[in-house]
């Protein structure tokens, strides 16, 4: 497998229709390395605190 095909297979979940990497809107401005794909629903993020959260 060539290097570009290997890269594309690794980043397939993050690639948008234009071929560029896209992250979840909550992760775009975050400085941490735990960025999630725009296709995934954020289940847990250690640095995100919702304003709706009770407690």
N, CA, C and O atoms as a MOPAC input file, in Angstrom:
PM7 MOZYME 1SCF
protein

 N      0.85100 1    -1.16500 1     0.00000 1
 C      0.00000 1     0.00000 1     0.00000 1
 C      0.90200 1     1.23500 1     0.00000 1
 O      1.84900 1     1.32200 1     0.78200 1
 N      0.60500 1     2.16700 1    -0.86500 1
 C      1.41800 1     3.36900 1    -0.93300 1
 C      1.17000 1     4.24400 1     0.29100 1
 O      0.20600 1     4.04500 1     1.03000 1
 N      2.04700 1     5.20400 1     0.49000 1
 C      1.96600 1     6.06000 1     1.66100 1
 C      0.67100 1     6.87600 1     1.68000 1
 O      0.05400 1     7.02600 1     2.73500 1
 N      0.25300 1     7.40200 1     0.53000 1
 C     -0.96100 1     8.22500 1     0.49500 1
 C     -2.21900 1     7.38500 1     0.73300 1
 O     -3.16200 1     7.86000 1     1.36700 1
 N     -2.24700 1     6.14500 1     0.23400 1
 C     -3.40700 1     5.28200 1     0.47600 1
 C     -3.47100 1     4.88000 1     1.94500 1
 O     -4.55300 1     4.78500 1     2.52500 1
 N     -2.31200 1     4.64700 1     2.53900 1
 C     -2.25700 1     4.28900 1     3.95000 1
 C     -2.75400 1     5.46400 1     4.79800 1
 O     -3.52200 1     5.26100 1     5.73800 1
 N     -2.33100 1     6.67200 1     4.48200 1
 C     -2.76100 1     7.87100 1     5.20300 1
 C     -4.26400 1     8.03800 1     5.08200 1
 O     -4.94000 1     8.33000 1     6.06800 1
 N     -4.79100 1     7.85300 1     3.87800 1
 C     -6.23100 1     8.03100 1     3.65400 1
 C     -7.04300 1     6.98800 1     4.41200 1
 O     -8.11200 1     7.29900 1     4.93600 1
 N     -6.54900 1     5.75400 1     4.47700 1
 C     -7.28200 1     4.72600 1     5.21200 1
 C     -7.26500 1     5.00700 1     6.70900 1
 O     -8.23300 1     4.68200 1     7.39600 1
 N     -6.19700 1     5.60100 1     7.23500 1
 C     -6.13900 1     5.94800 1     8.65000 1
 C     -7.08600 1     7.09800 1     8.98800 1
 O     -7.72900 1     7.08400 1    10.03800 1
 N     -7.17300 1     8.08300 1     8.11200 1
 C     -7.95400 1     9.28600 1     8.37800 1
 C     -9.34000 1     9.25300 1     7.74300 1
 O     -9.99800 1    10.29100 1     7.67600 1
 N     -9.80100 1     8.10300 1     7.27700 1
 C    -11.06600 1     7.99300 1     6.55600 1
 C    -12.25500 1     8.50900 1     7.36000 1
 O    -13.15700 1     9.12100 1     6.78800 1
 N    -12.27700 1     8.28000 1     8.65500 1
 C    -13.38100 1     8.73300 1     9.50200 1
 C    -13.40300 1    10.26300 1     9.61900 1
 O    -14.45700 1    10.84100 1     9.88600 1
 N    -12.26300 1    10.92200 1     9.42400 1
 C    -12.16200 1    12.36900 1     9.59300 1
 C    -12.28700 1    13.14200 1     8.28000 1
 O    -12.48700 1    14.35600 1     8.31000 1
 N    -12.17600 1    12.47600 1     7.13200 1
 C    -12.17700 1    13.16500 1     5.85100 1
 C    -13.58600 1    13.53300 1     5.40800 1
 O    -14.49500 1    12.70300 1     5.42800 1
 N    -13.75100 1    14.78100 1     5.01200 1
 C    -15.03900 1    15.24700 1     4.50600 1
 C    -15.14900 1    14.98400 1     3.01500 1
 O    -14.28200 1    14.33200 1     2.43300 1
 N    -16.18900 1    15.47600 1     2.40500 1
 C    -16.41400 1    15.25800 1     0.98200 1
 C    -15.36700 1    15.96000 1     0.12000 1
 O    -15.13100 1    15.56100 1    -1.02000 1
 N    -14.74300 1    16.99800 1     0.65900 1
 C    -13.70900 1    17.71800 1    -0.08500 1
 C    -12.31600 1    17.12300 1     0.11600 1
 O    -11.34700 1    17.62500 1    -0.45400 1
 N    -12.20000 1    16.05500 1     0.92200 1
 C    -10.92000 1    15.38800 1     1.13000 1
 C    -10.07100 1    15.99700 1     2.23900 1
 O     -8.92500 1    15.58900 1     2.43100 1
 N    -10.61300 1    16.96000 1     2.96600 1
 C     -9.87900 1    17.59100 1     4.05900 1
 C    -10.36400 1    17.04400 1     5.39800 1
 O    -11.50700 1    16.60200 1     5.52000 1
 N     -9.47900 1    17.07800 1     6.40900 1
 C     -9.84100 1    16.60700 1     7.73800 1
 C    -10.82800 1    17.56100 1     8.39400 1
 O    -10.66500 1    18.78000 1     8.34600 1
 N    -11.85700 1    16.98000 1     9.00900 1
 C    -12.85900 1    17.77600 1     9.71800 1
 C    -13.04300 1    17.17800 1    11.10500 1
 O    -13.11200 1    15.96000 1    11.27000 1
 N    -13.12200 1    18.05300 1    12.09300 1
 C    -13.30000 1    17.63300 1    13.46900 1
 C    -14.67500 1    18.03700 1    13.96600 1
 O    -15.35600 1    18.85600 1    13.34800 1
 N    -15.07400 1    17.46300 1    15.07600 1
 C    -16.32400 1    17.79200 1    15.72200 1
 C    -16.29000 1    19.26600 1    16.13000 1
 O    -15.23500 1    19.75500 1    16.53500 1
 N    -17.41200 1    19.98800 1    16.03500 1
 C    -17.41900 1    21.42000 1    16.40000 1
 C    -16.92900 1    21.69200 1    17.82100 1
 O    -16.33900 1    22.74200 1    18.07400 1
 N    -17.16200 1    20.76300 1    18.75500 1
 C    -16.67300 1    20.95000 1    20.11500 1
 C    -15.15000 1    20.83400 1    20.18900 1
 O    -14.52600 1    21.40100 1    21.08600 1
 N    -14.55900 1    20.10700 1    19.25600 1
 C    -13.12800 1    19.83700 1    19.29200 1
 C    -12.29900 1    20.81400 1    18.45500 1
 O    -11.07300 1    20.82600 1    18.56100 1
 N    -12.94000 1    21.61800 1    17.63900 1
 C    -12.19800 1    22.50500 1    16.73600 1
 C    -11.26200 1    23.46000 1    17.46200 1
 O    -10.10700 1    23.61500 1    17.06400 1
 N    -11.74000 1    24.09500 1    18.51200 1
 C    -10.94100 1    25.09400 1    19.21500 1
 C    -10.17300 1    24.52600 1    20.40400 1
 O     -9.43800 1    25.25200 1    21.07400 1
 N    -10.33800 1    23.25300 1    20.66200 1
 C     -9.67900 1    22.61600 1    21.79600 1
 C     -8.19400 1    22.38800 1    21.49200 1
 O     -7.83300 1    22.02500 1    20.37200 1
 N     -7.34900 1    22.60100 1    22.48300 1
 C     -5.90700 1    22.45400 1    22.30100 1
 C     -5.42200 1    21.03700 1    22.57900 1
 O     -4.25900 1    20.72700 1    22.31900 1
 N     -6.27900 1    20.18000 1    23.09700 1
 C     -5.88800 1    18.81500 1    23.44000 1
 C     -5.79000 1    17.93500 1    22.19500 1
 O     -6.29700 1    18.29200 1    21.13200 1
 N     -5.12800 1    16.77500 1    22.33600 1
 C     -4.91600 1    15.85500 1    21.21700 1
 C     -6.07500 1    14.89400 1    20.98700 1
 O     -6.04400 1    14.11400 1    20.03600 1
 N     -7.08700 1    14.93600 1    21.83200 1
 C     -8.16200 1    13.93600 1    21.77300 1
 C     -9.28900 1    14.35100 1    20.83400 1
 O    -10.45700 1    14.13900 1    21.16100 1
 N     -8.98500 1    14.92300 1    19.70000 1
 C    -10.00700 1    15.40800 1    18.76900 1
 C    -10.80600 1    14.24500 1    18.19000 1
 O    -10.26600 1    13.16900 1    17.93000 1
 N    -12.10400 1    14.48100 1    17.99300 1
 C    -12.99500 1    13.46300 1    17.47100 1
 C    -13.52500 1    13.87800 1    16.10400 1
 O    -13.55100 1    15.06100 1    15.76800 1
 N    -13.94100 1    12.90300 1    15.33400 1
 C    -14.43300 1    13.13100 1    13.98600 1
 C    -15.75200 1    13.89600 1    13.98800 1
 O    -16.50600 1    13.84300 1    14.95900 1
 N    -16.02200 1    14.59900 1    12.91000 1
 C    -17.29300 1    15.30500 1    12.77300 1
 C    -18.43900 1    14.32000 1    12.59900 1
 O    -19.59600 1    14.68400 1    12.80600 1
 N    -18.14200 1    13.08400 1    12.22600 1
 C    -19.17200 1    12.06700 1    12.04000 1
 C    -19.60900 1    11.44000 1    13.36100 1
 O    -20.69800 1    10.87300 1    13.44400 1
 N    -18.77000 1    11.53700 1    14.39600 1
 C    -19.05400 1    10.89400 1    15.67600 1
 C    -19.81200 1    11.82500 1    16.61500 1
 O    -19.68800 1    13.04800 1    16.54400 1
 N    -20.59100 1    11.21900 1    17.48800 1
 C    -21.26000 1    11.96600 1    18.54600 1
 C    -20.32200 1    11.95900 1    19.74800 1
 O    -19.82300 1    10.90300 1    20.13700 1
 N    -20.07900 1    13.12200 1    20.33700 1
 C    -19.16700 1    13.20300 1    21.47400 1
 C    -19.83300 1    12.54100 1    22.67200 1
 O    -20.87400 1    12.99100 1    23.15300 1
 N    -19.21500 1    11.46900 1    23.14200 1
 C    -19.74600 1    10.72900 1    24.27100 1
 C    -19.14300 1    11.27100 1    25.56000 1
 O    -19.85400 1    11.52100 1    26.53400 1
 N    -17.83900 1    11.44800 1    25.55600 1
 C    -17.16400 1    11.93600 1    26.74200 1
 C    -15.94400 1    12.73900 1    26.33000 1
 O    -15.16600 1    12.31500 1    25.47500 1
 N    -15.78900 1    13.88600 1    26.93700 1
 C    -14.62200 1    14.72200 1    26.69200 1
 C    -14.17000 1    15.26000 1    28.05000 1
 O    -14.95200 1    15.91700 1    28.73700 1
 N    -12.93100 1    14.99800 1    28.44900 1
 C    -12.47700 1    15.41400 1    29.77900 1
 C    -12.40200 1    16.92700 1    29.96400 1
 O    -12.45800 1    17.40200 1    31.09900 1
 N    -12.27900 1    17.68400 1    28.90200 1
 C    -12.11800 1    19.12500 1    29.05500 1
 C    -13.38100 1    19.92400 1    28.75600 1
 O    -13.39800 1    21.14100 1    28.94600 1
 N    -14.44200 1    19.25600 1    28.29000 1
 C    -15.67900 1    19.95500 1    27.93900 1
 C    -16.66500 1    19.90300 1    29.08200 1
 O    -16.95000 1    18.82500 1    29.60300 1
 N    -17.19400 1    21.04800 1    29.48300 1
 C    -18.21900 1    21.11300 1    30.51100 1
 C    -19.41200 1    21.84500 1    29.91700 1
 O    -19.32000 1    23.02100 1    29.56400 1
 N    -20.52200 1    21.14700 1    29.81000 1
 C    -21.72600 1    21.73000 1    29.22400 1
 C    -22.34900 1    22.73800 1    30.17900 1
 O    -22.29400 1    22.56800 1    31.39700 1
 N    -22.94100 1    23.78600 1    29.62000 1
 C    -23.63600 1    24.77700 1    30.43100 1
 C    -24.97600 1    24.24400 1    30.92800 1
 O    -25.54700 1    24.77500 1    31.88000 1
 N    -25.47300 1    23.19400 1    30.28100 1
 C    -26.74200 1    22.58400 1    30.67700 1
 C    -26.56800 1    21.60200 1    31.83200 1
 O    -27.54600 1    21.20700 1    32.46600 1
 N    -25.34900 1    21.21500 1    32.10000 1
 C    -25.07500 1    20.17600 1    33.09600 1
 C    -25.53700 1    20.60900 1    34.49100 1
 O    -25.24500 1    21.71400 1    34.94600 1
 N    -26.24500 1    19.73100 1    35.13500 1
 C    -26.72400 1    19.99200 1    36.49300 1
 C    -25.67600 1    19.52400 1    37.49500 1
 O    -25.07700 1    18.46600 1    37.30100 1
 N    -25.45100 1    20.25100 1    38.51100 1
 C    -24.54300 1    19.76100 1    39.55000 1
 C    -23.46000 1    20.66900 1    39.78900 1
 O    -22.60700 1    20.40300 1    40.63500 1

